[in-house]
Amino acid sequence: MRNFAAKSEEMKKLIIALLALTVLTGCHKDKEEDRSADRTVLVYMSGENNLSSFAQKDLDELIIGSKSIGHNNLIVYVDRSSYKELPWLARLKDGQITDSVSIADMGISKSDEYASDPAVMEKVIRYTINKYPSNNNDYALAFFGHGSGWLVKDSIAYTSMARNRAYGIDNGRNSESMDGKWMNIPSMKKVLEKFPRFSYIFFDCCNMQCLEVAYELRNVADYIIGSPAEIPGVGAPYITVAPAMMEKTTFWKSIVDRYAEQRASGYDLPLSVIKTSEMENLAHATKNALNASKENFSGSTYPNLSGLIHYYYTFSDKQLYYDANDFILKYAPTNEYNTWKQAFDKVVIYKIMADTWMTNLVPSWGIWNDFYGDFEMTEEKYGGVSMFIPQWKSQTTDNINIKKFGWYYAAGYESVGW
């Protein structure tokens, strides 16, 4: 406009007014249309616990990462230990927090603001999909928080036992304590199945990459990305992972690759990608493999699992999560293992092995090898996902709770005598 020469002041004012009207109209139109995108990803942060400080770090990384996400929606729901704020939701765009709303705007009362409450999760997801629609019906979820795979008690429970949780300890007191409400995977499934099928679920949580969880969520997401082991408190490096989450065809590989780059900083961990459409075939193959393996259990109902890769230490001398491939490799006859492995490779379509990983064990109690040094990690043995193997009578509670998951029946645990 500075290079436009008007012959009269009146003409100049008219042109300026017309241009201003055009700009204002265009801004309003852009604001409305900009909410739709190719893909909408909701990062659900349950950090009202001892992960609160890490939630801020990851939020900062997500904000930076939002500069490189293209024509996509990156939405974040933040619940952390802060007396200065209630949980909130916002869009991250071009390195800034925009469109921030409170829980009240989403129909969530202050007394019911637990991130681990299924009703809260449902309202957050529904608000996100309604306000930030995908033009391609392409939605995805990333869960930040504590996790312990398939472990289950009540649908929503308040407990001081951190082991008895599946996702998202929330103490409801804006503190960093580890007692609070948590959500089971069957409860999560009931929420997620109310929405369009998600392109993927990325669990930035410990121990979530197990066959029990994958089978439970097989009908709500195309891919599940995560680790069978404990992840570092810093979580994913979202500056690079945020753009990876928006890739159209290779997002699953890119998320894992970008996450694994943290090993250069000392944060190593096993990671994998599960294609859920193949889970039924794997369940059938697992049932056949288990039946064929019974003869190799040395006459016992329960196999000897010493030396097998395991991922979750409980301080009670029992391991709940064994590497699925390592177990079938050890006990199934060669021909049955080869058949099973073909089905398994169609499920676990990508994986990265780690020889060690960070744990949540108090350092003064020992180093990694004191708890996980009783097995050898090799490419042949490593499968990248875990499964529960019933063991002895002291696991009675776990042996009962596993029956709440579809995997127990689909994989033929009953026919083995478990």
RATA-V497326 format. One record per pair of residues at least 12 apart in sequence whose ideal C-beta (glycine too) atoms are under 8 Angstrom apart, sorted by the first residue. I is the first residue (numbers start at 1). J is the second residue. If there is no record, write none. Layout:
# RATA-V497326
i={I & I}
j={J & J}
This chain:
# RATA-V497326
i={1 & 1 & 35 & 35 & 35 & 35 & 35 & 35 & 36 & 36 & 36 & 36 & 36 & 37 & 37 & 37 & 37 & 37 & 37 & 37 & 38 & 38 & 38 & 38 & 38 & 38 & 38 & 38 & 38 & 39 & 39 & 39 & 39 & 39 & 39 & 39 & 39 & 39 & 39 & 40 & 40 & 40 & 40 & 40 & 40 & 40 & 40 & 40 & 40 & 40 & 41 & 41 & 41 & 41 & 41 & 41 & 41 & 41 & 41 & 41 & 42 & 42 & 42 & 42 & 42 & 42 & 42 & 42 & 42 & 42 & 43 & 43 & 43 & 43 & 43 & 43 & 43 & 44 & 44 & 44 & 44 & 44 & 44 & 44 & 44 & 44 & 45 & 45 & 45 & 45 & 45 & 45 & 45 & 45 & 45 & 45 & 46 & 46 & 46 & 46 & 46 & 46 & 46 & 46 & 46 & 46 & 46 & 47 & 47 & 47 & 47 & 47 & 47 & 47 & 48 & 48 & 48 & 48 & 48 & 48 & 48 & 48 & 48 & 48 & 48 & 48 & 48 & 49 & 49 & 49 & 49 & 49 & 49 & 49 & 49 & 49 & 49 & 50 & 50 & 50 & 51 & 51 & 51 & 51 & 52 & 52 & 52 & 52 & 54 & 54 & 54 & 55 & 55 & 55 & 56 & 57 & 57 & 58 & 58 & 58 & 58 & 58 & 58 & 59 & 59 & 61 & 61 & 61 & 61 & 62 & 62 & 62 & 62 & 62 & 63 & 63 & 63 & 63 & 64 & 64 & 64 & 65 & 65 & 65 & 65 & 65 & 65 & 65 & 66 & 66 & 66 & 66 & 66 & 66 & 67 & 67 & 68 & 68 & 69 & 69 & 69 & 69 & 70 & 70 & 72 & 73 & 73 & 73 & 74 & 74 & 74 & 74 & 74 & 74 & 75 & 75 & 75 & 75 & 75 & 75 & 76 & 76 & 76 & 76 & 77 & 77 & 77 & 77 & 78 & 79 & 79 & 79 & 81 & 81 & 81 & 81 & 82 & 83 & 86 & 86 & 86 & 86 & 87 & 87 & 87 & 87 & 88 & 88 & 88 & 88 & 89 & 89 & 89 & 89 & 89 & 89 & 89 & 91 & 92 & 99 & 101 & 103 & 105 & 106 & 106 & 106 & 107 & 107 & 108 & 108 & 108 & 113 & 114 & 114 & 114 & 114 & 114 & 115 & 115 & 115 & 116 & 116 & 116 & 116 & 116 & 116 & 116 & 116 & 116 & 117 & 117 & 117 & 117 & 118 & 118 & 118 & 118 & 118 & 118 & 118 & 121 & 121 & 121 & 122 & 122 & 125 & 125 & 125 & 125 & 126 & 129 & 129 & 137 & 138 & 139 & 139 & 139 & 139 & 140 & 140 & 140 & 140 & 140 & 140 & 140 & 141 & 141 & 141 & 141 & 141 & 141 & 142 & 142 & 142 & 142 & 142 & 143 & 143 & 143 & 143 & 143 & 143 & 143 & 143 & 144 & 144 & 144 & 145 & 145 & 145 & 145 & 145 & 146 & 146 & 146 & 146 & 146 & 146 & 146 & 146 & 147 & 147 & 147 & 147 & 147 & 147 & 147 & 147 & 147 & 148 & 148 & 148 & 148 & 148 & 148 & 148 & 149 & 149 & 149 & 149 & 149 & 149 & 149 & 149 & 149 & 149 & 149 & 150 & 150 & 150 & 150 & 150 & 150 & 150 & 150 & 150 & 151 & 151 & 151 & 151 & 151 & 151 & 151 & 152 & 152 & 152 & 152 & 152 & 152 & 152 & 153 & 153 & 154 & 155 & 155 & 155 & 156 & 156 & 156 & 156 & 157 & 157 & 158 & 158 & 158 & 159 & 159 & 159 & 160 & 160 & 162 & 163 & 164 & 165 & 165 & 166 & 166 & 166 & 166 & 166 & 167 & 167 & 167 & 167 & 167 & 167 & 167 & 168 & 168 & 168 & 169 & 169 & 170 & 185 & 185 & 185 & 185 & 185 & 186 & 186 & 186 & 188 & 189 & 189 & 189 & 192 & 192 & 192 & 193 & 193 & 195 & 197 & 197 & 197 & 197 & 198 & 198 & 198 & 199 & 199 & 199 & 199 & 200 & 200 & 200 & 200 & 200 & 200 & 200 & 201 & 201 & 201 & 201 & 201 & 201 & 202 & 202 & 202 & 202 & 202 & 203 & 203 & 203 & 203 & 204 & 204 & 204 & 204 & 205 & 205 & 206 & 206 & 206 & 206 & 206 & 206 & 207 & 207 & 207 & 207 & 207 & 207 & 207 & 207 & 208 & 208 & 208 & 209 & 209 & 209 & 209 & 209 & 209 & 209 & 209 & 209 & 209 & 209 & 210 & 210 & 210 & 210 & 210 & 210 & 211 & 211 & 211 & 211 & 211 & 211 & 211 & 211 & 211 & 212 & 212 & 212 & 212 & 212 & 212 & 214 & 214 & 214 & 214 & 214 & 215 & 215 & 215 & 215 & 215 & 215 & 215 & 216 & 216 & 216 & 217 & 218 & 218 & 218 & 218 & 219 & 221 & 222 & 222 & 222 & 223 & 223 & 223 & 223 & 223 & 224 & 224 & 224 & 225 & 225 & 225 & 225 & 225 & 225 & 225 & 226 & 226 & 227 & 227 & 227 & 227 & 227 & 228 & 228 & 228 & 228 & 228 & 228 & 228 & 228 & 229 & 229 & 229 & 229 & 229 & 229 & 230 & 230 & 230 & 230 & 230 & 230 & 230 & 231 & 231 & 231 & 232 & 232 & 232 & 232 & 232 & 233 & 234 & 234 & 236 & 236 & 236 & 236 & 237 & 237 & 237 & 237 & 240 & 240 & 241 & 241 & 241 & 244 & 244 & 252 & 252 & 252 & 253 & 253 & 256 & 256 & 256 & 256 & 256 & 256 & 257 & 259 & 260 & 263 & 267 & 268 & 268 & 268 & 268 & 268 & 269 & 269 & 269 & 270 & 270 & 270 & 270 & 270 & 270 & 270 & 270 & 271 & 271 & 271 & 271 & 272 & 272 & 272 & 272 & 272 & 272 & 272 & 273 & 273 & 273 & 273 & 274 & 274 & 274 & 274 & 275 & 275 & 275 & 275 & 278 & 278 & 278 & 279 & 280 & 281 & 281 & 281 & 282 & 282 & 282 & 282 & 282 & 283 & 283 & 283 & 284 & 284 & 285 & 285 & 285 & 285 & 285 & 286 & 286 & 286 & 286 & 286 & 287 & 287 & 287 & 287 & 288 & 288 & 288 & 288 & 289 & 289 & 289 & 289 & 289 & 289 & 290 & 290 & 290 & 290 & 290 & 290 & 291 & 291 & 291 & 292 & 292 & 292 & 293 & 293 & 293 & 293 & 293 & 293 & 294 & 294 & 296 & 296 & 296 & 297 & 301 & 301 & 301 & 302 & 302 & 302 & 302 & 303 & 303 & 303 & 305 & 305 & 305 & 305 & 305 & 306 & 307 & 307 & 307 & 308 & 308 & 308 & 308 & 308 & 308 & 309 & 309 & 309 & 309 & 309 & 309 & 309 & 310 & 310 & 310 & 310 & 310 & 311 & 311 & 312 & 313 & 313 & 313 & 313 & 316 & 318 & 318 & 318 & 318 & 320 & 320 & 321 & 321 & 321 & 322 & 322 & 322 & 322 & 323 & 323 & 323 & 323 & 323 & 323 & 324 & 324 & 324 & 324 & 324 & 325 & 325 & 325 & 325 & 325 & 325 & 325 & 326 & 326 & 326 & 326 & 327 & 327 & 328 & 328 & 328 & 329 & 329 & 344 & 347 & 348 & 348 & 348 & 351 & 351 & 351 & 352 & 353 & 353 & 353 & 353 & 354 & 355 & 356 & 356 & 359 & 359 & 387 & 387 & 388 & 390 & 390 & 390 & 399}
j={16 & 19 & 73 & 91 & 99 & 131 & 132 & 133 & 73 & 132 & 133 & 134 & 135 & 71 & 72 & 73 & 132 & 133 & 134 & 135 & 70 & 71 & 72 & 134 & 135 & 136 & 138 & 246 & 248 & 72 & 73 & 134 & 136 & 138 & 139 & 140 & 199 & 246 & 248 & 72 & 73 & 75 & 128 & 129 & 132 & 133 & 134 & 138 & 139 & 140 & 72 & 73 & 74 & 75 & 139 & 140 & 141 & 142 & 245 & 246 & 75 & 76 & 77 & 124 & 125 & 128 & 139 & 140 & 141 & 142 & 62 & 74 & 75 & 76 & 77 & 142 & 144 & 77 & 115 & 121 & 124 & 141 & 142 & 143 & 144 & 145 & 58 & 59 & 76 & 77 & 78 & 79 & 80 & 115 & 144 & 145 & 79 & 115 & 116 & 143 & 144 & 145 & 146 & 167 & 168 & 169 & 170 & 78 & 79 & 80 & 81 & 115 & 144 & 145 & 79 & 80 & 81 & 114 & 115 & 169 & 170 & 171 & 172 & 173 & 174 & 175 & 180 & 81 & 145 & 146 & 169 & 170 & 171 & 176 & 177 & 178 & 180 & 176 & 177 & 178 & 144 & 145 & 146 & 233 & 80 & 81 & 82 & 176 & 233 & 234 & 235 & 78 & 80 & 144 & 80 & 234 & 235 & 144 & 204 & 234 & 235 & 236 & 238 & 76 & 78 & 237 & 238 & 239 & 242 & 74 & 76 & 92 & 238 & 242 & 92 & 95 & 96 & 97 & 95 & 238 & 239 & 92 & 238 & 239 & 240 & 241 & 242 & 243 & 92 & 93 & 94 & 95 & 96 & 242 & 94 & 95 & 242 & 243 & 242 & 243 & 245 & 246 & 243 & 246 & 246 & 91 & 132 & 134 & 91 & 92 & 93 & 242 & 245 & 246 & 89 & 90 & 91 & 92 & 128 & 132 & 89 & 90 & 91 & 92 & 89 & 115 & 124 & 128 & 90 & 113 & 115 & 170 & 171 & 174 & 175 & 176 & 174 & 174 & 102 & 103 & 110 & 113 & 103 & 108 & 113 & 115 & 100 & 101 & 102 & 103 & 101 & 103 & 105 & 106 & 124 & 127 & 128 & 132 & 242 & 131 & 127 & 120 & 127 & 123 & 124 & 127 & 123 & 127 & 120 & 123 & 124 & 172 & 156 & 170 & 172 & 180 & 181 & 145 & 168 & 170 & 156 & 167 & 168 & 169 & 170 & 180 & 181 & 182 & 183 & 156 & 170 & 181 & 183 & 155 & 156 & 183 & 187 & 188 & 190 & 191 & 183 & 188 & 191 & 191 & 194 & 141 & 191 & 192 & 195 & 195 & 195 & 196 & 196 & 199 & 195 & 196 & 198 & 199 & 198 & 199 & 200 & 201 & 202 & 245 & 251 & 192 & 198 & 200 & 201 & 202 & 221 & 201 & 202 & 203 & 204 & 245 & 167 & 168 & 201 & 202 & 203 & 204 & 205 & 208 & 204 & 205 & 235 & 167 & 168 & 169 & 204 & 205 & 162 & 165 & 167 & 168 & 169 & 182 & 205 & 206 & 165 & 166 & 167 & 168 & 203 & 205 & 206 & 207 & 208 & 162 & 163 & 165 & 166 & 206 & 207 & 312 & 166 & 185 & 207 & 208 & 210 & 212 & 213 & 312 & 320 & 321 & 386 & 166 & 185 & 210 & 212 & 213 & 216 & 388 & 402 & 405 & 163 & 164 & 165 & 166 & 320 & 398 & 401 & 166 & 184 & 185 & 186 & 401 & 404 & 405 & 184 & 401 & 184 & 184 & 186 & 187 & 181 & 182 & 183 & 187 & 181 & 182 & 179 & 180 & 181 & 179 & 180 & 182 & 178 & 179 & 178 & 314 & 182 & 182 & 183 & 182 & 183 & 184 & 185 & 188 & 182 & 183 & 184 & 185 & 188 & 205 & 208 & 181 & 182 & 183 & 181 & 182 & 182 & 212 & 213 & 216 & 217 & 405 & 216 & 404 & 405 & 217 & 216 & 217 & 220 & 217 & 220 & 221 & 219 & 220 & 220 & 219 & 220 & 221 & 222 & 220 & 221 & 222 & 221 & 222 & 223 & 251 & 221 & 222 & 223 & 224 & 225 & 251 & 252 & 217 & 220 & 221 & 223 & 224 & 225 & 225 & 226 & 236 & 245 & 255 & 224 & 225 & 226 & 227 & 226 & 231 & 235 & 236 & 226 & 231 & 227 & 229 & 230 & 231 & 312 & 360 & 227 & 228 & 229 & 230 & 311 & 312 & 321 & 386 & 224 & 226 & 227 & 224 & 225 & 226 & 227 & 228 & 271 & 272 & 274 & 384 & 385 & 386 & 228 & 321 & 385 & 386 & 387 & 388 & 279 & 282 & 286 & 324 & 385 & 386 & 387 & 407 & 411 & 387 & 388 & 402 & 405 & 407 & 408 & 274 & 276 & 279 & 347 & 385 & 279 & 283 & 405 & 406 & 407 & 410 & 411 & 405 & 406 & 407 & 276 & 276 & 277 & 279 & 280 & 276 & 276 & 275 & 276 & 277 & 252 & 273 & 274 & 275 & 276 & 273 & 274 & 276 & 252 & 255 & 256 & 271 & 272 & 273 & 274 & 271 & 272 & 269 & 270 & 271 & 272 & 357 & 270 & 272 & 311 & 321 & 323 & 384 & 385 & 386 & 269 & 270 & 311 & 312 & 354 & 357 & 269 & 311 & 312 & 357 & 358 & 359 & 360 & 269 & 357 & 358 & 262 & 267 & 269 & 357 & 358 & 358 & 262 & 267 & 255 & 258 & 259 & 262 & 258 & 259 & 261 & 262 & 258 & 261 & 255 & 258 & 259 & 257 & 258 & 273 & 349 & 350 & 273 & 350 & 271 & 272 & 273 & 350 & 351 & 352 & 352 & 271 & 352 & 354 & 358 & 354 & 355 & 356 & 357 & 358 & 354 & 357 & 358 & 311 & 351 & 352 & 353 & 354 & 357 & 382 & 384 & 351 & 352 & 354 & 384 & 348 & 350 & 351 & 352 & 383 & 384 & 385 & 348 & 349 & 350 & 351 & 347 & 348 & 349 & 385 & 346 & 347 & 348 & 349 & 343 & 346 & 347 & 347 & 410 & 343 & 346 & 347 & 340 & 343 & 344 & 346 & 347 & 407 & 410 & 411 & 343 & 410 & 339 & 340 & 342 & 343 & 344 & 328 & 340 & 343 & 411 & 412 & 410 & 411 & 412 & 415 & 336 & 339 & 340 & 412 & 328 & 332 & 336 & 337 & 339 & 340 & 332 & 411 & 412 & 413 & 415 & 416 & 412 & 415 & 416 & 332 & 333 & 336 & 328 & 331 & 332 & 333 & 336 & 416 & 416 & 417 & 331 & 332 & 333 & 331 & 416 & 417 & 418 & 389 & 390 & 391 & 392 & 327 & 331 & 389 & 319 & 322 & 327 & 389 & 391 & 374 & 374 & 375 & 376 & 322 & 323 & 326 & 327 & 330 & 375 & 322 & 323 & 326 & 375 & 377 & 381 & 382 & 322 & 323 & 372 & 375 & 386 & 323 & 386 & 386 & 359 & 361 & 371 & 372 & 394 & 391 & 392 & 394 & 395 & 388 & 398 & 386 & 387 & 388 & 386 & 387 & 388 & 389 & 381 & 382 & 383 & 384 & 385 & 386 & 344 & 383 & 385 & 386 & 387 & 341 & 344 & 381 & 382 & 383 & 384 & 385 & 375 & 381 & 382 & 383 & 387 & 389 & 340 & 341 & 344 & 380 & 381 & 383 & 385 & 383 & 384 & 385 & 382 & 383 & 384 & 384 & 377 & 379 & 382 & 384 & 377 & 377 & 368 & 372 & 371 & 372 & 407 & 411 & 402 & 402 & 413 & 418 & 418}
